[in-house]
Amino acid sequence: MKFYDCATAPSPRRVRMFIAEKNLDVPVVEVDLGSREQHGDAFASLNPHRTVPVLELADGTVLTSSHAICRYLEEVHPRPALMGSNPQERGRIADLDWRIEQEGFLAVGESFRNRAKSFKNNAVPGKHEHAQIPELVDRGRSRASQFMQWLDTQLDDQTFVAGEQFSVADITAFTAIEFAKWIKLEAPAEYVNLHRWYSAVSARDSARL
Ligand SMILES: N[C@@H](CCC(=O)N[C@@H](CS)C(=O)NCC(=O)O)C(=O)O
């Protein structure tokens, strides 16, 4: 098994945290997005979508999204459970994880990629060129702010995003909040639940990767 990572990119960070929480030792291949290695023949033949993270399994199966990689690792290494321990929990955590990715993580990405000069013709990750749309800089930022407000409320009466157990939903939310620093967006001080949770997750070993 090989994990294609990029130490500076936010999506592979989700998988790095997941692997660390599972205490797994997975060989890593670093992909240099800065020099556009993802568009080179070697990587593009592995993942035609030209994005990281990628998990290549021993039988040659290639998984090309954070969610699928985490799902696979959870199936093979069920403990500690990060995606729920019964059907109800699994459904609930999947629901939260999807919402956090859509409304938090991707909202930050929308703002960042439509502004950064280096993404002038690559506003959407992947093989196709897409011009930036300047209006999406503010829209993404505003959606990310709304996400933070929702997250603070979600954490009002529970330790973690999905309840009292740390889960993949915390990993996606934490990496989204970290990613938001790239657009200089931080949660307001009055979001005390969010800040309490952020301090707790930051203190985990997996958060340092
Ligand atoms: N949904 C995918 C998104 C992957 C993604 O967008 N990865 C970015 C890095 S955070 C990437 O590979 N970008 C390459 C590029 O922009 O060319 C996942 O979560 O795995």
The ligand as an SDF file (V2000), in Angstrom:
LIG
                    3D

 20 19  0  0  0  0  0  0  0  0999 V2000
  -12.2180   15.5750   -3.0980 N   0  0  0  0  0  0  0  0  0  0  0  0
  -10.8230   15.3990   -3.2120 C   0  0  0  0  0  0  0  0  0  0  0  0
  -10.1330   16.7160   -3.4480 C   0  0  0  0  0  0  0  0  0  0  0  0
   -8.6690   16.5550   -3.6700 C   0  0  0  0  0  0  0  0  0  0  0  0
   -7.9960   17.8790   -3.9940 C   0  0  0  0  0  0  0  0  0  0  0  0
   -8.6430   18.8500   -4.3960 O   0  0  0  0  0  0  0  0  0  0  0  0
   -6.6800   17.9150   -3.7980 N   0  0  0  0  0  0  0  0  0  0  0  0
   -5.8940   19.0940   -4.0960 C   0  0  0  0  0  0  0  0  0  0  0  0
   -4.9320   19.3760   -2.9630 C   0  0  0  0  0  0  0  0  0  0  0  0
   -5.8110   19.9160   -1.5170 S   0  0  0  0  0  0  0  0  0  0  0  0
   -5.0530   18.8220   -5.3250 C   0  0  0  0  0  0  0  0  0  0  0  0
   -4.6150   17.7170   -5.5370 O   0  0  0  0  0  0  0  0  0  0  0  0
   -4.8200   19.8430   -6.1210 N   0  0  0  0  0  0  0  0  0  0  0  0
   -4.0230   19.7020   -7.3010 C   0  0  0  0  0  0  0  0  0  0  0  0
   -4.2110   20.8710   -8.2070 C   0  0  0  0  0  0  0  0  0  0  0  0
   -4.8210   21.8500   -7.8060 O   0  0  0  0  0  0  0  0  0  0  0  0
   -3.7300   20.7990   -9.3250 O   0  0  0  0  0  0  0  0  0  0  0  0
  -10.3470   14.7550   -1.9270 C   0  0  0  0  0  0  0  0  0  0  0  0
  -10.7840   15.1820   -0.8700 O   0  0  0  0  0  0  0  0  0  0  0  0
   -9.5450   13.8660   -1.9850 O   0  0  0  0  0  0  0  0  0  0  0  0
  1  2  1  0
  2  3  1  0
  2 18  1  0
  3  4  1  0
  4  5  1  0
  5  6  2  0
  5  7  1  0
  7  8  1  0
  8  9  1  0
  8 11  1  0
  9 10  1  0
 11 12  2  0
 11 13  1  0
 13 14  1  0
 14 15  1  0
 15 16  2  0
 15 17  1  0
 18 19  2  0
 18 20  1  0
M  END
$$$$
